[in-house]
Amino acid sequence: MSELMRDLPDDEKPREKLARHGPGHLDHAELLALFLGTGMKGKSAIQLGRDILRHFGSLHALGSADLEELMSCPGLGPAKSCQLAAAFEMGARLAREQISATPLDSPERIHQAFGPQLAHLAHEKLIVAMVNTRLEHVHTTTVSSGVLTETTAHPREILQPVILRKAYGFVLIHNHPSGDPTPSQADRTFTRRLQEGAELLGLRFVDHIVIGRPAPGREPYHSFREHGLL
């Protein structure tokens, strides 16, 4: 670590603090410092961590950034960007493992499982979560990942992987980069077409969840089933 890091008292150094008190006692910048290992000229790893968080605005936004976006941040070269991307991917994989243990039988649970992955993306992403007869998660596939707010998909692109996986049913999930989860007319039309296709094939369309971000007077997600649209 840099000289600035070495000048810190032992009880303020991230590694010693973690060893003494556990990872829960470290703030976001201190955790980032441990991943980064070193800072840059004139800045400790902790100061660099704070700068990175300020650049992206939140930990969620940082975790959602792709490799190119990470490398565009001052102080993050290819090596450190890859380290961060790998760390967040490990967290995402752990979250996906935990999804399998909980039935996707309510909008709240679906949002808890997939909201953190989608809420802060700068582009629209459409995914399908497949379930068994107990509504337990068995597989997730990304159908479309668009630029900004433009995402298009045909019902067959949704239904084909569900059929191939021999799943009982599925949940459709996509995000609105604006943060407002209110479905558009296109969302409503597409959902109706998809419901018709699922019924013809004998597949259970559990719900369509639009992921947004919380704000005064609105929920962070919209459930088509909860609003009587499925």
C-alpha positions as a Markdown table, in Angstrom:
| # | Residue | x | y | z |
|---|---|---|---|---|
| 1 | Met | 0.0 | 0.0 | 0.0 |
| 2 | Ser | 1.1 | 3.6 | -0.4 |
| 3 | Glu | 2.9 | 5.7 | 2.1 |
| 4 | Leu | -0.3 | 7.4 | 3.0 |
| 5 | Met | -1.8 | 4.1 | 3.9 |
| 6 | Arg | 1.1 | 3.1 | 6.0 |
| 7 | Asp | 0.8 | 6.4 | 7.9 |
| 8 | Leu | -2.6 | 5.4 | 9.3 |
| 9 | Pro | -2.9 | 4.1 | 12.8 |
| 10 | Asp | -3.2 | 0.3 | 12.8 |
| 11 | Asp | -6.8 | 0.4 | 14.0 |
| 12 | Glu | -7.7 | 2.5 | 10.9 |
| 13 | Lys | -6.0 | 0.3 | 8.3 |
| 14 | Pro | -8.6 | -1.8 | 6.4 |
| 15 | Arg | -6.8 | -5.1 | 6.7 |
| 16 | Glu | -6.1 | -4.8 | 10.4 |
| 17 | Lys | -9.6 | -3.4 | 11.0 |
| 18 | Leu | -11.2 | -6.4 | 9.2 |
| 19 | Ala | -9.0 | -8.9 | 11.0 |
| 20 | Arg | -9.9 | -7.3 | 14.4 |
| 21 | His | -13.6 | -6.5 | 13.9 |
| 22 | Gly | -14.8 | -8.4 | 10.8 |
| 23 | Pro | -15.8 | -7.1 | 7.3 |
| 24 | Gly | -19.1 | -5.6 | 8.5 |
| 25 | His | -17.1 | -2.8 | 10.3 |
| 26 | Leu | -15.5 | -1.5 | 7.1 |
| 27 | Asp | -17.2 | 1.1 | 5.0 |
| 28 | His | -17.5 | 0.9 | 1.2 |
| 29 | Ala | -14.3 | 2.8 | 0.5 |
| 30 | Glu | -12.3 | 0.6 | 2.9 |
| 31 | Leu | -13.7 | -2.6 | 1.3 |
| 32 | Leu | -12.8 | -1.2 | -2.1 |
| 33 | Ala | -9.3 | -0.4 | -0.8 |
| 34 | Leu | -8.7 | -4.1 | 0.1 |
| 35 | Phe | -9.7 | -5.1 | -3.5 |
| 36 | Leu | -7.6 | -2.5 | -5.1 |
| 37 | Gly | -4.5 | -3.2 | -2.9 |
| 38 | Thr | -2.8 | 0.1 | -3.8 |
| 39 | Gly | -3.8 | 3.7 | -4.5 |
| 40 | Met | -2.2 | 6.0 | -7.0 |
| 41 | Lys | 0.3 | 8.9 | -6.8 |
| 42 | Gly | -0.7 | 11.2 | -3.9 |
| 43 | Lys | -3.7 | 9.0 | -2.9 |
| 44 | Ser | -4.1 | 6.0 | -0.6 |
| 45 | Ala | -6.2 | 3.1 | -1.7 |
| 46 | Ile | -9.0 | 4.3 | 0.7 |
| 47 | Gln | -9.0 | 7.8 | -1.0 |
| 48 | Leu | -9.1 | 6.1 | -4.4 |
| 49 | Gly | -12.0 | 4.0 | -3.2 |
| 50 | Arg | -13.9 | 7.2 | -2.1 |
| 51 | Asp | -13.1 | 8.8 | -5.5 |
| 52 | Ile | -14.4 | 5.7 | -7.4 |
| 53 | Leu | -17.7 | 5.7 | -5.4 |
| 54 | Arg | -18.1 | 9.4 | -6.0 |
| 55 | His | -17.5 | 8.9 | -9.7 |
| 56 | Phe | -20.2 | 6.2 | -10.0 |
| 57 | Gly | -22.6 | 7.7 | -7.4 |
| 58 | Ser | -23.4 | 4.5 | -5.5 |
| 59 | Leu | -22.1 | 1.0 | -4.9 |
| 60 | His | -25.0 | -0.4 | -7.0 |
| 61 | Ala | -24.0 | 1.7 | -9.9 |
| 62 | Leu | -20.4 | 0.7 | -9.5 |
| 63 | Gly | -21.4 | -3.0 | -9.4 |
| 64 | Ser | -23.5 | -2.6 | -12.5 |
| 65 | Ala | -20.7 | -1.0 | -14.6 |
| 66 | Asp | -19.1 | -3.0 | -17.4 |
| 67 | Leu | -15.4 | -3.3 | -17.9 |
| 68 | Glu | -15.2 | -0.3 | -20.3 |
| 69 | Glu | -17.0 | 1.9 | -17.8 |
| 70 | Leu | -14.7 | 0.9 | -15.0 |
| 71 | Met | -11.6 | 1.6 | -17.0 |
| 72 | Ser | -12.9 | 5.1 | -17.8 |
| 73 | Cys | -12.8 | 6.0 | -14.1 |
| 74 | Pro | -9.5 | 7.8 | -13.1 |
| 75 | Gly | -7.3 | 5.5 | -11.1 |
| 76 | Leu | -8.7 | 2.3 | -12.5 |
| 77 | Gly | -6.6 | 0.7 | -15.1 |
| 78 | Pro | -7.3 | -2.7 | -16.8 |
| 79 | Ala | -5.9 | -4.8 | -13.9 |
| 80 | Lys | -7.9 | -3.0 | -11.1 |
| 81 | Ser | -11.0 | -2.9 | -13.3 |
| 82 | Cys | -10.8 | -6.6 | -13.8 |
| 83 | Gln | -10.4 | -7.2 | -10.1 |
| 84 | Leu | -13.5 | -5.2 | -9.3 |
| 85 | Ala | -15.5 | -6.8 | -12.1 |
| 86 | Ala | -14.5 | -10.2 | -10.8 |
| 87 | Ala | -15.4 | -9.3 | -7.2 |
| 88 | Phe | -18.9 | -8.1 | -8.2 |
| 89 | Glu | -19.5 | -11.1 | -10.4 |
| 90 | Met | -18.7 | -13.4 | -7.4 |
| 91 | Gly | -21.3 | -11.4 | -5.4 |
| 92 | Ala | -23.8 | -11.8 | -8.3 |
| 93 | Arg | -23.2 | -15.5 | -8.5 |
| 94 | Leu | -23.7 | -15.9 | -4.7 |
| 95 | Ala | -27.0 | -14.0 | -5.1 |
| 96 | Arg | -28.1 | -16.3 | -7.9 |
| 97 | Glu | -27.4 | -19.4 | -5.8 |
| 98 | Gln | -29.5 | -17.9 | -3.0 |
| 99 | Ile | -32.4 | -17.3 | -5.4 |
| 100 | Ser | -32.7 | -21.1 | -5.9 |
| 101 | Ala | -33.5 | -21.6 | -2.2 |
| 102 | Thr | -36.6 | -19.2 | -2.3 |
| 103 | Pro | -39.7 | -19.7 | -4.3 |
| 104 | Leu | -40.4 | -16.8 | -6.7 |
| 105 | Asp | -44.0 | -16.7 | -5.5 |
| 106 | Ser | -44.5 | -12.9 | -4.9 |
| 107 | Pro | -43.5 | -9.6 | -6.5 |
| 108 | Glu | -41.5 | -8.7 | -3.4 |
| 109 | Arg | -39.4 | -11.9 | -3.6 |
| 110 | Ile | -38.8 | -11.4 | -7.3 |
| 111 | His | -37.7 | -7.9 | -6.7 |
| 112 | Gln | -35.4 | -8.8 | -3.9 |
| 113 | Ala | -33.8 | -11.5 | -6.1 |
| 114 | Phe | -33.3 | -9.4 | -9.3 |
| 115 | Gly | -33.6 | -5.8 | -8.3 |
| 116 | Pro | -30.0 | -5.3 | -7.1 |
| 117 | Gln | -28.8 | -6.6 | -10.5 |
| 118 | Leu | -30.9 | -4.3 | -12.7 |
| 119 | Ala | -32.0 | -1.2 | -10.8 |
| 120 | His | -28.9 | 0.9 | -11.6 |
| 121 | Leu | -28.2 | -0.2 | -15.2 |
| 122 | Ala | -27.8 | 2.6 | -17.7 |
| 123 | His | -29.4 | 0.5 | -20.4 |
| 124 | Glu | -32.5 | -1.7 | -20.5 |
| 125 | Lys | -32.1 | -5.4 | -19.9 |
| 126 | Leu | -34.7 | -8.2 | -20.3 |
| 127 | Ile | -34.2 | -11.5 | -18.5 |
| 128 | Val | -36.3 | -14.6 | -18.1 |
| 129 | Ala | -36.2 | -16.5 | -14.8 |
| 130 | Met | -37.5 | -20.1 | -15.2 |
| 131 | Val | -39.3 | -22.0 | -12.4 |
| 132 | Asn | -40.4 | -25.5 | -11.5 |
| 133 | Thr | -43.9 | -26.5 | -10.3 |
| 134 | Arg | -43.0 | -25.2 | -6.8 |
| 135 | Leu | -42.0 | -21.8 | -8.4 |
| 136 | Glu | -38.4 | -22.4 | -7.4 |
| 137 | His | -35.8 | -20.8 | -9.6 |
| 138 | Val | -34.1 | -23.2 | -12.0 |
| 139 | His | -32.4 | -21.0 | -14.6 |
| 140 | Thr | -32.1 | -17.4 | -15.7 |
| 141 | Thr | -31.3 | -16.3 | -19.3 |
| 142 | Thr | -30.7 | -12.8 | -20.7 |
| 143 | Val | -32.9 | -12.2 | -23.7 |
| 144 | Ser | -32.0 | -8.7 | -24.6 |
| 145 | Ser | -29.6 | -6.1 | -23.4 |
| 146 | Gly | -30.2 | -2.8 | -25.1 |
| 147 | Val | -28.7 | 0.7 | -25.3 |
| 148 | Leu | -30.3 | 3.3 | -23.0 |
| 149 | Thr | -34.1 | 2.6 | -23.2 |
| 150 | Glu | -34.3 | 0.6 | -26.4 |
| 151 | Thr | -34.8 | -3.1 | -25.9 |
| 152 | Thr | -36.8 | -5.3 | -28.3 |
| 153 | Ala | -37.7 | -8.9 | -28.1 |
| 154 | His | -40.2 | -11.3 | -29.7 |
| 155 | Pro | -42.3 | -13.6 | -27.6 |
| 156 | Arg | -40.6 | -16.6 | -29.2 |
| 157 | Glu | -37.3 | -15.4 | -27.8 |
| 158 | Ile | -38.8 | -15.6 | -24.3 |
| 159 | Leu | -40.6 | -18.9 | -24.7 |
| 160 | Gln | -38.0 | -20.8 | -26.6 |
| 161 | Pro | -35.5 | -21.1 | -23.7 |
| 162 | Val | -38.3 | -22.0 | -21.3 |
| 163 | Ile | -39.4 | -24.9 | -23.6 |
| 164 | Leu | -35.8 | -26.0 | -24.1 |
| 165 | Arg | -35.2 | -26.1 | -20.3 |
| 166 | Lys | -38.5 | -28.0 | -19.9 |
| 167 | Ala | -39.5 | -25.5 | -17.2 |
| 168 | Tyr | -42.9 | -25.3 | -15.7 |
| 169 | Gly | -43.2 | -21.6 | -16.0 |
| 170 | Phe | -41.3 | -18.3 | -16.0 |
| 171 | Val | -41.0 | -14.7 | -14.7 |
| 172 | Leu | -40.2 | -11.9 | -17.1 |
| 173 | Ile | -38.1 | -9.1 | -15.6 |
| 174 | His | -36.8 | -5.9 | -17.1 |
| 175 | Asn | -35.6 | -2.6 | -15.9 |
| 176 | His | -36.4 | 1.0 | -16.7 |
| 177 | Pro | -33.1 | 3.0 | -16.7 |
| 178 | Ser | -35.1 | 6.2 | -15.9 |
| 179 | Gly | -35.9 | 4.7 | -12.5 |
| 180 | Asp | -39.7 | 4.9 | -13.0 |
| 181 | Pro | -41.1 | 1.3 | -13.2 |
| 182 | Thr | -44.4 | 2.4 | -14.7 |
| 183 | Pro | -45.0 | 0.1 | -17.7 |
| 184 | Ser | -45.2 | 1.7 | -21.1 |
| 185 | Gln | -47.9 | 0.9 | -23.6 |
| 186 | Ala | -45.3 | -1.2 | -25.5 |
| 187 | Asp | -44.6 | -3.1 | -22.2 |
| 188 | Arg | -48.4 | -3.8 | -21.9 |
| 189 | Thr | -48.8 | -4.9 | -25.5 |
| 190 | Phe | -45.8 | -7.2 | -25.4 |
| 191 | Thr | -47.0 | -8.7 | -22.1 |
| 192 | Arg | -50.4 | -9.5 | -23.5 |
| 193 | Arg | -48.9 | -11.2 | -26.6 |
| 194 | Leu | -46.5 | -13.2 | -24.4 |
| 195 | Gln | -49.4 | -14.3 | -22.2 |
| 196 | Glu | -51.3 | -15.6 | -25.2 |
| 197 | Gly | -48.3 | -17.5 | -26.4 |
| 198 | Ala | -47.6 | -19.0 | -22.9 |
| 199 | Glu | -51.2 | -20.2 | -22.7 |
| 200 | Leu | -51.1 | -21.8 | -26.1 |
| 201 | Leu | -48.0 | -23.7 | -25.0 |
| 202 | Gly | -49.2 | -24.6 | -21.5 |
| 203 | Leu | -46.6 | -22.6 | -19.7 |
| 204 | Arg | -47.2 | -20.6 | -16.6 |
| 205 | Phe | -46.5 | -16.9 | -16.9 |
| 206 | Val | -45.9 | -16.1 | -13.2 |
| 207 | Asp | -45.4 | -12.4 | -13.5 |
| 208 | His | -43.8 | -9.6 | -15.4 |
| 209 | Ile | -41.8 | -7.3 | -13.1 |
| 210 | Val | -40.5 | -3.9 | -14.2 |
| 211 | Ile | -37.5 | -2.8 | -12.0 |
| 212 | Gly | -37.1 | 0.8 | -11.2 |
| 213 | Arg | -35.7 | 2.7 | -8.2 |
| 214 | Pro | -37.5 | 3.9 | -5.1 |
| 215 | Ala | -38.8 | 7.5 | -4.9 |
| 216 | Pro | -41.3 | 9.3 | -2.8 |
| 217 | Gly | -44.8 | 8.1 | -3.7 |
| 218 | Arg | -43.8 | 5.2 | -5.8 |
| 219 | Glu | -42.6 | 1.6 | -5.4 |
| 220 | Pro | -39.2 | 0.5 | -6.8 |
| 221 | Tyr | -40.9 | -2.1 | -9.1 |
| 222 | His | -44.2 | -2.7 | -10.9 |
| 223 | Ser | -45.9 | -6.2 | -10.9 |
| 224 | Phe | -48.2 | -6.9 | -13.8 |
| 225 | Arg | -49.9 | -9.6 | -11.9 |
| 226 | Glu | -50.3 | -7.5 | -8.8 |
| 227 | His | -52.0 | -4.8 | -10.9 |
| 228 | Gly | -54.4 | -7.2 | -12.6 |
| 229 | Leu | -52.6 | -7.1 | -15.9 |
| 230 | Leu | -51.9 | -10.8 | -16.0 |
